Amino acid sequence: MQNQQNVTSTFVTRTPWNKGRLIGAHITDPGKLSTLLAVLALTVTLCVKTGVAAARLRPIPIKKHGRRAWSLFALGLGALRKIAAAANPAQVIVILQQLLSSKLSVNQLKFVAI
């Protein structure tokens, strides 16, 4: 019970207008909040991992100020969106299985114009 209260209290602010509710969302059940955070963490991980693989296929250009034109997250999110839109369900399942494995084959991403 103590762990669940710590997770919930991290996202609670006590101001006169919100009376200790969660910021921006009305989730008060610690179990649902934990599930939401786990899904978000998995999604960010998949986007970054896909972005790393996409950057190996086509390197991210460097702007004049020395920073990359896109973040690995943005590149991976765009690639996952294209994969979901262009591929059939069997290909999407194969790619997701490889994303969840320890190594990602870049060859699977070649069929999508990243």
MARPARO-357308 format. One record per residue: residue number from 1; residue in three letters; x, y, z of N, C-alpha, C, O in turn. Coordinates in pm, 1 decimal. Each point is the difference from the previous one (the first is absolute). Example, Ala and Ser with C-alpha at 12.3 -4.5 7.8 and 13.67 -1.06 7.14 Angstrom:
% MARPARO-357308
i:1, aa:ALA, n.X:1319.0, n.Y:-569.0, n.Z:780.0, ca.X:-89.0, ca.Y:119.0, ca.Z:0.0, c.X:90.0, c.Y:120.0, c.Z:0.0, o.X:103.6, o.Y:-1.9, o.Z:66.5
i:2, aa:SER, n.X:-138.6, n.Y:106.9, n.Z:-138.5, ca.X:82.0, ca.Y:119.0, ca.Z:6.0, c.X:-77.0, c.Y:109.0, c.Z:73.0, o.X:50.9, o.Y:110.8, o.Z:16.9
END
This chain:
% MARPARO-357308
i:1, aa:MET, n.X:81.7, n.Y:-119.3, n.Z:0.0, ca.X:-81.7, ca.Y:119.3, ca.Z:0.0, c.X:86.5, c.Y:126.3, c.Z:0.0, o.X:-35.0, o.Y:99.8, o.Z:-63.0
i:2, aa:GLN, n.X:146.5, n.Y:-104.6, n.Z:132.9, ca.X:88.2, ca.Y:115.2, ca.Z:7.5, c.X:56.2, c.Y:35.3, c.Z:-137.9, o.X:8.3, o.Y:118.0, o.Z:-34.1
i:3, aa:ASN, n.X:30.8, n.Y:-218.8, n.Z:-46.6, ca.X:51.2, ca.Y:24.2, ca.Z:-135.0, c.X:-103.9, c.Y:66.6, c.Z:-87.2, o.X:31.6, o.Y:93.6, o.Z:-73.6
i:4, aa:GLN, n.X:-155.5, n.Y:-140.4, n.Z:80.5, ca.X:-106.7, ca.Y:57.3, ca.Z:-81.4, c.X:-24.5, c.Y:145.6, c.Z:37.4, o.X:-28.2, o.Y:81.9, o.Z:-87.5
i:5, aa:GLN, n.X:38.2, n.Y:-48.4, n.Z:214.4, ca.X:-19.1, ca.Y:138.5, ca.Z:41.4, c.X:114.4, c.Y:87.1, c.Z:-50.2, o.X:-22.0, o.Y:115.5, o.Z:-36.6
i:6, aa:ASN, n.X:144.6, n.Y:-169.5, n.Z:34.2, ca.X:113.4, ca.Y:76.5, ca.Z:-49.4, c.X:-14.0, c.Y:28.5, c.Z:-148.4, o.X:29.2, o.Y:111.0, o.Z:-44.5
i:7, aa:VAL, n.X:-73.8, n.Y:-210.4, n.Z:-33.9, ca.X:-19.3, ca.Y:19.6, ca.Z:-143.5, c.X:-105.4, c.Y:105.3, c.Z:-24.0, o.X:18.0, o.Y:88.4, o.Z:-83.8
i:8, aa:THR, n.X:-127.7, n.Y:-96.8, n.Z:156.2, ca.X:-108.9, ca.Y:95.7, ca.Z:-18.9, c.X:41.0, c.Y:139.3, c.Z:46.4, o.X:-31.9, o.Y:98.4, o.Z:-66.7
i:9, aa:SER, n.X:100.9, n.Y:-87.8, n.Z:177.9, ca.X:33.5, ca.Y:132.0, ca.Z:52.7, c.X:101.9, c.Y:72.3, c.Z:-87.0, o.X:11.9, o.Y:122.2, o.Z:8.7
i:10, aa:THR, n.X:61.3, n.Y:-194.0, n.Z:-91.5, ca.X:95.1, ca.Y:63.7, ca.Z:-89.5, c.X:-70.7, c.Y:90.8, c.Z:-99.8, o.X:54.1, o.Y:103.8, o.Z:-38.2
i:11, aa:PHE, n.X:-173.6, n.Y:-141.4, n.Z:-4.2, ca.X:-71.3, ca.Y:73.4, ca.Z:-102.7, c.X:-112.2, c.Y:87.5, c.Z:56.2, o.X:-86.7, o.Y:45.5, o.Z:-74.7
i:12, aa:VAL, n.X:88.1, n.Y:-22.7, n.Z:202.2, ca.X:-105.2, ca.Y:78.9, ca.Z:63.5, c.X:58.7, c.Y:132.6, c.Z:45.3, o.X:105.7, o.Y:5.4, o.Z:63.0
i:13, aa:THR, n.X:-176.1, n.Y:100.3, n.Z:-96.4, ca.X:37.9, ca.Y:129.9, ca.Z:53.6, c.X:-116.6, c.Y:52.3, c.Z:81.4, o.X:-116.1, o.Y:-23.7, o.Z:-33.2
i:14, aa:ARG, n.X:147.1, n.Y:92.9, n.Z:137.0, ca.X:-105.6, ca.Y:52.6, ca.Z:86.2, c.X:-7.2, c.Y:150.9, c.Z:-20.8, o.X:77.8, o.Y:76.9, o.Z:56.3
i:15, aa:THR, n.X:-171.6, n.Y:-38.9, n.Z:-137.2, ca.X:-27.1, ca.Y:141.6, ca.Z:-22.2, c.X:-146.7, c.Y:24.3, c.Z:32.0, o.X:-77.8, o.Y:-95.2, o.Z:6.4
i:16, aa:PRO, n.X:38.8, n.Y:218.8, n.Z:13.5, ca.X:-139.8, ca.Y:26.3, ca.Z:35.8, c.X:-100.2, c.Y:-45.3, c.Z:-105.3, o.X:-113.0, o.Y:-35.2, o.Z:33.7
i:17, aa:TRP, n.X:153.0, n.Y:35.6, n.Z:-161.5, ca.X:-98.9, ca.Y:-31.9, ca.Z:-103.4, c.X:-7.7, c.Y:-148.0, c.Z:-36.1, o.X:-102.0, o.Y:-42.1, o.Z:-54.5
i:18, aa:ASN, n.X:204.1, n.Y:-38.8, n.Z:81.8, ca.X:-12.9, ca.Y:-141.7, ca.Z:-36.0, c.X:-14.6, c.Y:-93.2, c.Z:119.4, o.X:-25.4, o.Y:-119.0, o.Z:-18.5
i:19, aa:LYS, n.X:40.3, n.Y:168.3, n.Z:137.3, ca.X:-25.7, ca.Y:-73.9, ca.Z:124.4, c.X:70.2, c.Y:-136.2, c.Z:6.2, o.X:-57.4, o.Y:-96.6, o.Z:50.3
i:20, aa:GLY, n.X:181.8, n.Y:88.0, n.Z:-101.4, ca.X:78.8, ca.Y:-121.6, ca.Z:13.0, c.X:-26.5, c.Y:-105.9, c.Z:-104.5, o.X:45.2, o.Y:-113.4, o.Z:15.9
i:21, aa:ARG, n.X:-116.8, n.Y:146.1, n.Z:-122.5, ca.X:-23.0, ca.Y:-99.1, ca.Z:-105.8, c.X:121.4, c.Y:-7.4, c.Z:-91.5, o.X:89.6, o.Y:84.1, o.Z:8.0
i:22, aa:LEU, n.X:-86.6, n.Y:-183.5, n.Z:-93.8, ca.X:110.6, ca.Y:-14.9, ca.Z:-93.4, c.X:1.7, c.Y:114.5, c.Z:-100.2, o.X:-104.4, o.Y:53.9, o.Z:-36.7
i:23, aa:ILE, n.X:223.1, n.Y:-18.4, n.Z:-6.2, ca.X:16.3, ca.Y:110.4, ca.Z:-93.8, c.X:-49.2, c.Y:-42.8, c.Z:-137.9, o.X:49.8, o.Y:-98.1, o.Z:-55.1
i:24, aa:GLY, n.X:-145.0, n.Y:168.6, n.Z:-0.5, ca.X:-44.5, ca.Y:-22.0, ca.Z:-136.8, c.X:-83.8, c.Y:-124.0, c.Z:-23.6, o.X:-69.0, o.Y:-6.9, o.Z:-101.7
i:25, aa:ALA, n.X:71.3, n.Y:-89.2, n.Z:188.5, ca.X:-78.2, ca.Y:-122.6, ca.Z:-15.7, c.X:-73.4, c.Y:-23.8, c.Z:131.1, o.X:44.6, o.Y:41.3, o.Z:107.1
i:26, aa:HIS, n.X:-154.5, n.Y:-107.0, n.Z:-118.0, ca.X:-79.6, ca.Y:-25.1, ca.Z:120.3, c.X:12.5, c.Y:-145.4, c.Z:41.9, o.X:-99.6, o.Y:-65.0, o.Z:31.7
i:27, aa:ILE, n.X:221.5, n.Y:14.3, n.Z:-31.6, ca.X:25.2, ca.Y:-137.8, ca.Z:40.2, c.X:34.6, c.Y:0.6, c.Z:148.3, o.X:96.8, o.Y:63.3, o.Z:42.1
i:28, aa:THR, n.X:-176.3, n.Y:-133.8, n.Z:35.8, ca.X:26.7, ca.Y:-5.8, ca.Z:143.5, c.X:33.8, c.Y:-141.2, c.Z:45.6, o.X:50.3, o.Y:-18.0, o.Z:110.9
i:29, aa:ASP, n.X:-76.8, n.Y:-82.1, n.Z:-193.6, ca.X:28.7, ca.Y:-138.0, ca.Z:35.6, c.X:148.5, c.Y:-27.9, c.Z:-24.9, o.X:45.5, o.Y:11.2, o.Z:-113.8
i:30, aa:PRO, n.X:31.2, n.Y:-47.5, n.Z:217.8, ca.X:143.3, ca.Y:-24.5, ca.Z:-18.0, c.X:30.7, c.Y:-113.5, c.Z:-98.4, o.X:101.7, o.Y:4.9, o.Z:-69.2
i:31, aa:GLY, n.X:-186.6, n.Y:-105.0, n.Z:62.0, ca.X:22.0, ca.Y:-109.8, ca.Z:-94.0, c.X:-8.6, c.Y:46.7, c.Z:-144.4, o.X:81.0, o.Y:-39.1, o.Z:-84.1
i:32, aa:LYS, n.X:-180.2, n.Y:123.2, n.Z:56.5, ca.X:-15.2, ca.Y:53.0, ca.Z:-135.8, c.X:114.2, c.Y:94.8, c.Z:-34.9, o.X:47.5, o.Y:2.5, o.Z:-113.6
i:33, aa:LEU, n.X:-4.2, n.Y:74.8, n.Z:211.7, ca.X:111.6, ca.Y:90.6, ca.Z:-22.8, c.X:128.2, c.Y:-77.6, c.Z:-29.2, o.X:77.2, o.Y:38.2, o.Z:-87.9
i:34, aa:SER, n.X:-54.8, n.Y:-145.7, n.Z:160.7, ca.X:118.3, ca.Y:-83.2, ca.Z:-23.8, c.X:-3.6, c.Y:-61.4, c.Z:-139.0, o.X:102.1, o.Y:-5.7, o.Z:-68.4
i:35, aa:THR, n.X:-220.7, n.Y:-40.7, n.Z:26.1, ca.X:-14.4, ca.Y:-57.4, ca.Z:-133.4, c.X:26.7, c.Y:105.1, c.Z:-106.8, o.X:68.4, o.Y:-27.3, o.Z:-98.7
i:36, aa:LEU, n.X:-121.9, n.Y:147.1, n.Z:117.9, ca.X:21.2, ca.Y:108.5, ca.Z:-95.1, c.X:147.9, c.Y:33.3, c.Z:-13.2, o.X:50.2, o.Y:15.7, o.Z:-111.2
i:37, aa:LEU, n.X:19.4, n.Y:-4.7, n.Z:222.8, ca.X:143.3, ca.Y:31.4, ca.Z:-4.1, c.X:80.5, c.Y:-111.2, c.Z:-65.2, o.X:97.1, o.Y:27.3, o.Z:-70.6
i:38, aa:ALA, n.X:-136.1, n.Y:-153.2, n.Z:93.3, ca.X:70.4, ca.Y:-111.4, ca.Z:-62.9, c.X:-19.2, c.Y:1.2, c.Z:-151.4, o.X:95.0, o.Y:-22.9, o.Z:-74.7
i:39, aa:VAL, n.X:-216.3, n.Y:49.3, n.Z:29.6, ca.X:-27.2, ca.Y:5.5, ca.Z:-144.0, c.X:75.8, c.Y:116.4, c.Z:-63.6, o.X:56.0, o.Y:-15.0, o.Z:-108.6
i:40, aa:LEU, n.X:-53.6, n.Y:130.1, n.Z:174.5, ca.X:74.1, ca.Y:115.1, ca.Z:-53.0, c.X:150.0, c.Y:-27.9, c.Z:-6.7, o.X:65.7, o.Y:37.9, o.Z:-97.0
i:41, aa:ALA, n.X:-11.7, n.Y:-103.0, n.Z:198.3, ca.X:142.9, ca.Y:-33.0, ca.Z:-0.3, c.X:32.4, c.Y:-96.3, c.Z:-113.8, o.X:101.6, o.Y:16.1, o.Z:-67.6
i:42, aa:LEU, n.X:-186.9, n.Y:-115.9, n.Z:46.0, ca.X:20.5, ca.Y:-94.6, ca.Z:-109.4, c.X:-8.2, c.Y:71.0, c.Z:-134.6, o.X:79.5, o.Y:-28.5, o.Z:-89.6
i:43, aa:THR, n.X:-173.5, n.Y:119.7, n.Z:74.1, ca.X:-16.4, ca.Y:72.6, ca.Z:-125.3, c.X:121.6, c.Y:88.1, c.Z:-30.6, o.X:47.9, o.Y:2.7, o.Z:-113.3
i:44, aa:VAL, n.X:1.2, n.Y:68.2, n.Z:213.2, ca.X:117.7, ca.Y:83.8, ca.Z:-20.6, c.X:120.5, c.Y:-86.1, c.Z:-36.6, o.X:78.0, o.Y:36.8, o.Z:-87.8
i:45, aa:THR, n.X:-62.6, n.Y:-150.3, n.Z:154.1, ca.X:110.7, ca.Y:-90.3, ca.Z:-29.0, c.X:-7.1, c.Y:-51.1, c.Z:-143.2, o.X:101.4, o.Y:-2.6, o.Z:-69.6
i:46, aa:LEU, n.X:-220.2, n.Y:-38.1, n.Z:24.7, ca.X:-15.4, ca.Y:-49.4, ca.Z:-137.5, c.X:28.6, c.Y:110.6, c.Z:-101.1, o.X:61.8, o.Y:-25.3, o.Z:-103.4
i:47, aa:CYS, n.X:-105.9, n.Y:146.8, n.Z:132.1, ca.X:25.3, ca.Y:110.6, ca.Z:-93.1, c.X:149.3, c.Y:30.6, c.Z:-11.2, o.X:51.1, o.Y:18.7, o.Z:-110.5
i:48, aa:VAL, n.X:18.2, n.Y:-13.4, n.Z:222.3, ca.X:143.3, ca.Y:29.9, ca.Z:-3.2, c.X:76.7, c.Y:-113.4, c.Z:-67.1, o.X:90.6, o.Y:25.3, o.Z:-79.4
i:49, aa:LYS, n.X:-125.8, n.Y:-149.5, n.Z:110.4, ca.X:69.3, ca.Y:-114.2, ca.Z:-61.5, c.X:-21.9, c.Y:-2.6, c.Z:-151.1, o.X:92.5, o.Y:-30.2, o.Z:-75.4
i:50, aa:THR, n.X:-212.6, n.Y:61.2, n.Z:31.3, ca.X:-27.9, ca.Y:7.8, ca.Z:-143.0, c.X:75.3, c.Y:117.6, c.Z:-62.0, o.X:50.4, o.Y:-10.6, o.Z:-111.7
i:51, aa:GLY, n.X:-42.8, n.Y:122.1, n.Z:183.5, ca.X:74.6, ca.Y:115.5, ca.Z:-48.8, c.X:147.6, c.Y:-28.5, c.Z:-17.1, o.X:61.6, o.Y:48.2, o.Z:-95.1
i:52, aa:VAL, n.X:-3.9, n.Y:-125.4, n.Z:185.0, ca.X:141.0, ca.Y:-38.0, ca.Z:-11.5, c.X:20.9, c.Y:-85.2, c.Z:-124.8, o.X:95.9, o.Y:20.3, o.Z:-74.4
i:53, aa:ALA, n.X:-186.2, n.Y:-115.8, n.Z:51.8, ca.X:11.7, ca.Y:-85.2, ca.Z:-118.7, c.X:-20.5, c.Y:80.8, c.Z:-127.8, o.X:70.1, o.Y:-21.5, o.Z:-98.9
i:54, aa:ALA, n.X:-165.5, n.Y:114.0, n.Z:100.4, ca.X:-24.2, ca.Y:84.2, ca.Z:-117.7, c.X:118.6, c.Y:92.1, c.Z:-27.0, o.X:32.0, o.Y:27.5, o.Z:-115.7
i:55, aa:ALA, n.X:33.4, n.Y:20.3, n.Z:221.3, ca.X:117.3, ca.Y:86.3, ca.Z:-16.9, c.X:117.0, c.Y:-78.0, c.Z:-57.4, o.X:84.6, o.Y:57.2, o.Z:-68.9
i:56, aa:ARG, n.X:-78.6, n.Y:-187.4, n.Z:96.3, ca.X:104.3, ca.Y:-82.2, ca.Z:-62.1, c.X:-24.6, c.Y:-15.1, c.Z:-149.3, o.X:94.6, o.Y:-6.7, o.Z:-78.5
i:57, aa:LEU, n.X:-222.2, n.Y:1.3, n.Z:38.9, ca.X:-32.8, ca.Y:-10.1, ca.Z:-142.2, c.X:31.4, c.Y:130.0, c.Z:-72.9, o.X:65.7, o.Y:-0.1, o.Z:-104.1
i:58, aa:ARG, n.X:-112.8, n.Y:109.3, n.Z:159.4, ca.X:21.4, ca.Y:131.7, ca.Z:-59.5, c.X:36.6, c.Y:95.9, c.Z:112.1, o.X:-85.9, o.Y:39.1, o.Z:78.9
i:59, aa:PRO, n.X:212.3, n.Y:-1.2, n.Z:-71.3, ca.X:44.1, ca.Y:86.0, ca.Z:111.2, c.X:-79.5, c.Y:130.6, c.Z:7.0, o.X:-41.6, o.Y:55.1, o.Z:-101.9
i:60, aa:ILE, n.X:22.2, n.Y:-8.5, n.Z:222.4, ca.X:-71.6, ca.Y:125.3, ca.Z:23.2, c.X:93.0, c.Y:115.6, c.Z:-36.3, o.X:113.6, o.Y:5.1, o.Z:47.2
i:61, aa:PRO, n.X:-161.1, n.Y:88.1, n.Z:-131.1, ca.X:85.9, ca.Y:113.5, ca.Z:-34.5, c.X:27.0, c.Y:89.1, c.Z:121.4, o.X:-82.9, o.Y:13.2, o.Z:90.1
i:62, aa:ILE, n.X:200.4, n.Y:46.7, n.Z:-91.2, ca.X:40.3, ca.Y:91.6, ca.Z:106.8, c.X:-23.7, c.Y:142.4, c.Z:-49.0, o.X:44.0, o.Y:36.7, o.Z:-108.9
i:63, aa:LYS, n.X:-113.2, n.Y:42.9, n.Z:189.0, ca.X:-26.5, ca.Y:139.2, ca.Z:-36.9, c.X:124.0, c.Y:86.5, c.Z:22.4, o.X:100.2, o.Y:-46.1, o.Z:54.7
i:64, aa:LYS, n.X:-108.3, n.Y:169.9, n.Z:-97.2, ca.X:114.9, ca.Y:90.2, ca.Z:8.6, c.X:45.3, c.Y:26.4, c.Z:142.7, o.X:118.0, o.Y:25.7, o.Z:23.8
i:65, aa:HIS, n.X:-211.2, n.Y:-31.9, n.Z:72.0, ca.X:37.7, ca.Y:25.1, ca.Z:138.8, c.X:56.0, c.Y:-123.5, c.Z:68.7, o.X:34.0, o.Y:5.1, o.Z:118.1
i:66, aa:GLY, n.X:-24.0, n.Y:-117.1, n.Z:-191.1, ca.X:64.6, ca.Y:-118.8, ca.Z:52.7, c.X:-91.8, c.Y:-105.4, c.Z:57.5, o.X:46.3, o.Y:-106.3, o.Z:41.4
i:67, aa:ARG, n.X:-175.1, n.Y:133.7, n.Z:-37.9, ca.X:-94.5, ca.Y:-99.0, ca.Z:53.5, c.X:-66.6, c.Y:-75.4, c.Z:-112.6, o.X:-3.2, o.Y:45.4, o.Z:-114.4
i:68, aa:ARG, n.X:-50.5, n.Y:-162.5, n.Z:148.8, ca.X:-69.3, ca.Y:-79.9, ca.Z:-100.0, c.X:-130.0, c.Y:67.3, c.Z:-42.3, o.X:-60.7, o.Y:75.1, o.Z:76.3
i:69, aa:ALA, n.X:18.9, n.Y:-103.8, n.Z:-200.6, ca.X:-123.5, ca.Y:58.0, ca.Z:-51.9, c.X:-122.2, c.Y:-59.9, c.Z:69.8, o.X:-100.0, o.Y:69.3, o.Z:19.2
i:70, aa:TRP, n.X:106.9, n.Y:-195.8, n.Z:18.4, ca.X:-110.8, ca.Y:-66.3, ca.Z:69.3, c.X:56.2, c.Y:-78.6, c.Z:117.1, o.X:115.2, o.Y:-43.2, o.Z:-2.2
i:71, aa:SER, n.X:-196.2, n.Y:25.4, n.Z:102.7, ca.X:40.6, ca.Y:-84.8, ca.Z:112.0, c.X:-21.1, c.Y:-145.7, c.Z:-38.8, o.X:-74.3, o.Y:-29.5, o.Z:-93.6
i:72, aa:LEU, n.X:138.6, n.Y:-60.2, n.Z:164.4, ca.X:-19.3, ca.Y:-142.9, ca.Z:-26.5, c.X:-144.1, c.Y:-40.2, c.Z:28.2, o.X:-54.8, o.Y:-86.2, o.Z:-68.7
i:73, aa:PHE, n.X:-7.1, n.Y:147.7, n.Z:169.0, ca.X:-139.7, ca.Y:-28.2, ca.Z:30.6, c.X:-90.3, c.Y:39.8, c.Z:-116.6, o.X:-85.0, o.Y:-78.5, o.Z:-42.2
i:74, aa:ALA, n.X:102.8, n.Y:199.4, n.Z:-9.9, ca.X:-84.6, ca.Y:47.2, ca.Z:-110.6, c.X:21.0, c.Y:-84.3, c.Z:-124.6, o.X:-96.1, o.Y:-32.9, o.Z:-69.6
i:75, aa:LEU, n.X:219.5, n.Y:-2.0, n.Z:41.0, ca.X:29.2, ca.Y:-84.8, ca.Z:-115.8, c.X:-64.3, c.Y:-137.4, c.Z:16.4, o.X:-57.8, o.Y:-53.3, o.Z:-94.7
i:76, aa:GLY, n.X:67.6, n.Y:-3.9, n.Z:213.9, ca.X:-59.3, ca.Y:-131.2, ca.Z:25.4, c.X:-151.5, c.Y:3.4, c.Z:-2.7, o.X:-63.0, o.Y:-92.7, o.Z:-51.0
i:77, aa:LEU, n.X:3.5, n.Y:198.4, n.Z:105.2, ca.X:-145.2, ca.Y:12.7, ca.Z:-2.6, c.X:-50.7, c.Y:9.6, c.Z:-143.2, o.X:-99.8, o.Y:-62.9, o.Z:-35.2
i:78, aa:GLY, n.X:167.8, n.Y:140.8, n.Z:-46.9, ca.X:-38.6, ca.Y:10.6, ca.Z:-140.8, c.X:13.9, c.Y:-132.8, c.Z:-72.5, o.X:-85.4, o.Y:-36.7, o.Z:-80.7
i:79, aa:ALA, n.X:193.5, n.Y:-35.5, n.Z:109.6, ca.X:20.3, ca.Y:-130.3, ca.Z:-63.8, c.X:-107.6, c.Y:-99.5, c.Z:43.8, o.X:-51.9, o.Y:-74.9, o.Z:-82.7
i:80, aa:LEU, n.X:18.1, n.Y:73.5, n.Z:211.6, ca.X:-104.8, ca.Y:-91.1, ca.Z:47.4, c.X:-135.8, c.Y:34.1, c.Z:-60.5, o.X:-78.7, o.Y:-89.7, o.Z:-30.3
i:81, aa:ARG, n.X:51.2, n.Y:217.3, n.Z:12.7, ca.X:-125.7, ca.Y:40.9, ca.Z:-63.4, c.X:-4.3, c.Y:-47.5, c.Z:-144.9, o.X:-103.1, o.Y:-49.1, o.Z:-45.9
i:82, aa:LYS, n.X:214.2, n.Y:63.3, n.Z:-26.4, ca.X:4.5, ca.Y:-45.8, ca.Z:-139.5, c.X:-11.3, c.Y:-151.7, c.Z:-8.5, o.X:-66.0, o.Y:-52.6, o.Z:-89.6
i:83, aa:ILE, n.X:129.4, n.Y:-17.3, n.Z:181.6, ca.X:-6.9, ca.Y:-146.4, ca.Z:1.2, c.X:-143.3, c.Y:-44.4, c.Z:24.4, o.X:-49.8, o.Y:-89.8, o.Z:-67.9
i:84, aa:ALA, n.X:-15.9, n.Y:151.4, n.Z:163.4, ca.X:-137.8, ca.Y:-38.8, ca.Z:32.0, c.X:-94.6, c.Y:29.9, c.Z:-115.8, o.X:-96.5, o.Y:-73.4, o.Z:-21.5
i:85, aa:ALA, n.X:123.0, n.Y:180.5, n.Z:-53.3, ca.X:-88.2, ca.Y:37.3, ca.Z:-110.5, c.X:27.0, c.Y:-81.6, c.Z:-126.0, o.X:-93.3, o.Y:-30.0, o.Z:-74.5
i:86, aa:ALA, n.X:218.5, n.Y:-6.4, n.Z:49.1, ca.X:36.2, ca.Y:-62.2, ca.Z:-126.9, c.X:3.9, c.Y:-152.2, c.Z:3.9, o.X:-19.4, o.Y:-64.5, o.Z:-103.0
i:87, aa:ALA, n.X:43.4, n.Y:7.8, n.Z:216.5, ca.X:22.8, ca.Y:-143.9, ca.Z:9.4, c.X:-130.4, c.Y:-75.0, c.Z:26.2, o.X:-98.1, o.Y:55.5, o.Z:49.5
i:88, aa:ASN, n.X:101.3, n.Y:-183.2, n.Z:-84.7, ca.X:-114.0, ca.Y:-83.0, ca.Z:36.9, c.X:19.2, c.Y:-45.2, c.Z:145.2, o.X:111.1, o.Y:9.0, o.Z:52.2
i:89, aa:PRO, n.X:-215.2, n.Y:-56.6, n.Z:12.9, ca.X:10.6, ca.Y:-33.9, ca.Z:142.7, c.X:109.8, c.Y:-101.9, c.Z:32.0, o.X:61.0, o.Y:7.4, o.Z:106.7
i:90, aa:ALA, n.X:-35.2, n.Y:-100.6, n.Z:-195.8, ca.X:104.7, ca.Y:-99.6, ca.Z:26.3, c.X:137.4, c.Y:66.4, c.Z:6.5, o.X:81.8, o.Y:-35.2, o.Z:85.0
i:91, aa:GLN, n.X:-55.5, n.Y:131.7, n.Z:-175.1, ca.X:128.2, ca.Y:70.2, ca.Z:1.8, c.X:13.9, c.Y:86.3, c.Z:125.5, o.X:108.5, o.Y:9.3, o.Z:57.4
i:92, aa:VAL, n.X:-216.6, n.Y:52.9, n.Z:-15.5, ca.X:3.8, ca.Y:82.7, ca.Z:120.9, c.X:34.7, c.Y:-85.8, c.Z:121.1, o.X:79.5, o.Y:41.3, o.Z:84.4
i:93, aa:ILE, n.X:-138.1, n.Y:-159.9, n.Z:-75.2, ca.X:27.8, ca.Y:-89.6, ca.Z:112.1, c.X:146.1, c.Y:-43.1, c.Z:-0.4, o.X:62.9, o.Y:-4.9, o.Z:105.7
i:94, aa:VAL, n.X:-7.6, n.Y:-26.7, n.Z:-223.4, ca.X:140.6, ca.Y:-40.1, ca.Z:-9.8, c.X:90.6, c.Y:114.7, c.Z:44.1, o.X:96.3, o.Y:-21.7, o.Z:73.6
i:95, aa:ILE, n.X:-126.4, n.Y:142.0, n.Z:-117.7, ca.X:83.2, ca.Y:115.2, ca.Z:37.0, c.X:-9.1, c.Y:28.4, c.Z:149.5, o.X:101.4, o.Y:29.1, o.Z:63.4
i:96, aa:LEU, n.X:-221.0, n.Y:-37.2, n.Z:-6.6, ca.X:-14.2, ca.Y:22.0, ca.Z:144.4, c.X:73.9, c.Y:-107.3, c.Z:80.0, o.X:58.4, o.Y:30.4, o.Z:104.1
i:97, aa:GLN, n.X:-60.1, n.Y:-155.0, n.Z:-150.9, ca.X:75.0, ca.Y:-104.6, ca.Z:68.6, c.X:149.3, c.Y:29.4, c.Z:-3.4, o.X:70.0, o.Y:-21.2, o.Z:99.1
i:98, aa:GLN, n.X:-20.5, n.Y:70.3, n.Z:-213.4, ca.X:142.1, ca.Y:33.6, ca.Z:-7.7, c.X:33.9, c.Y:121.9, c.Z:85.0, o.X:108.7, o.Y:7.3, o.Z:57.4
i:99, aa:LEU, n.X:-201.0, n.Y:88.5, n.Z:-49.0, ca.X:24.3, ca.Y:116.0, ca.Z:85.3, c.X:11.3, c.Y:-39.8, c.Z:146.3, o.X:77.5, o.Y:59.2, o.Z:75.2
i:100, aa:LEU, n.X:-153.8, n.Y:-158.2, n.Z:-35.3, ca.X:2.6, ca.Y:-44.3, ca.Z:138.3, c.X:116.1, c.Y:-94.3, c.Z:29.4, o.X:27.9, o.Y:-28.4, o.Z:116.4
i:101, aa:SER, n.X:40.5, n.Y:-20.6, n.Z:-220.3, ca.X:115.4, ca.Y:-86.9, ca.Z:21.6, c.X:123.0, c.Y:85.5, c.Z:28.7, o.X:-7.1, o.Y:122.9, o.Z:-2.7
i:102, aa:SER, n.X:118.6, n.Y:-187.8, n.Z:30.0, ca.X:119.9, ca.Y:74.9, ca.Z:36.9, c.X:65.2, c.Y:69.7, c.Z:-118.7, o.X:64.5, o.Y:103.4, o.Z:17.6
i:103, aa:LYS, n.X:-79.9, n.Y:-158.1, n.Z:-139.3, ca.X:59.4, ca.Y:61.6, ca.Z:-118.3, c.X:-107.9, c.Y:24.9, c.Z:-103.3, o.X:-91.3, o.Y:-80.7, o.Z:-17.3
i:104, aa:LEU, n.X:102.9, n.Y:192.1, n.Z:-50.2, ca.X:-96.6, ca.Y:36.9, ca.Z:-103.3, c.X:68.5, c.Y:-9.0, c.Z:-135.1, o.X:104.6, o.Y:61.2, o.Z:-21.4
i:105, aa:SER, n.X:-163.4, n.Y:-137.3, n.Z:-69.8, ca.X:52.0, ca.Y:-10.6, ca.Z:-134.9, c.X:-44.3, c.Y:122.3, c.Z:-79.7, o.X:-119.2, o.Y:29.2, o.Z:-9.4
i:106, aa:VAL, n.X:215.1, n.Y:41.1, n.Z:-47.1, ca.X:-30.5, ca.Y:119.2, ca.Z:-77.6, c.X:-70.4, c.Y:-38.4, c.Z:-129.8, o.X:-72.9, o.Y:81.4, o.Z:-56.7
i:107, aa:ASN, n.X:93.4, n.Y:-203.2, n.Z:9.3, ca.X:-60.5, ca.Y:-43.4, ca.Z:-125.6, c.X:-152.2, c.Y:4.0, c.Z:5.3, o.X:-63.7, o.Y:21.5, o.Z:-103.0
i:108, aa:GLN, n.X:4.1, n.Y:-41.5, n.Z:219.2, ca.X:-144.2, ca.Y:2.6, ca.Z:12.0, c.X:-56.0, c.Y:140.5, c.Z:-21.4, o.X:-115.6, o.Y:15.1, o.Z:-39.8
i:109, aa:LEU, n.X:196.1, n.Y:86.9, n.Z:65.6, ca.X:-47.8, ca.Y:137.1, ca.Z:-15.4, c.X:20.2, c.Y:54.2, c.Z:-140.6, o.X:-48.2, o.Y:108.8, o.Z:-31.5
i:110, aa:LYS, n.X:119.0, n.Y:-183.1, n.Z:-53.8, ca.X:31.8, ca.Y:51.1, ca.Z:-133.1, c.X:-121.1, c.Y:13.4, c.Z:-89.9, o.X:1.0, o.Y:81.6, o.Z:-92.2
i:111, aa:PHE, n.X:-106.5, n.Y:-160.5, n.Z:116.6, ca.X:-114.7, ca.Y:6.3, ca.Z:-88.5, c.X:-81.3, c.Y:126.5, c.Z:21.5, o.X:-86.5, o.Y:32.1, o.Z:-81.4
i:112, aa:VAL, n.X:112.5, n.Y:39.4, n.Z:188.3, ca.X:-68.2, ca.Y:126.8, ca.Z:27.3, c.X:96.0, c.Y:112.0, c.Z:-37.8, o.X:114.7, o.Y:0.4, o.Z:44.6
i:113, aa:ALA, n.X:-159.4, n.Y:93.5, n.Z:-125.2, ca.X:84.1, ca.Y:113.9, ca.Z:-37.4, c.X:9.2, c.Y:95.5, c.Z:117.5, o.X:-88.2, o.Y:83.5, o.Z:20.3
i:114, aa:ILE, n.X:194.3, n.Y:-95.7, n.Z:56.2, ca.X:16.8, ca.Y:81.0, ca.Z:120.6, c.X:66.6, c.Y:131.2, c.Z:-35.5, o.X:23.4, o.Y:83.1, o.Z:87.8
END
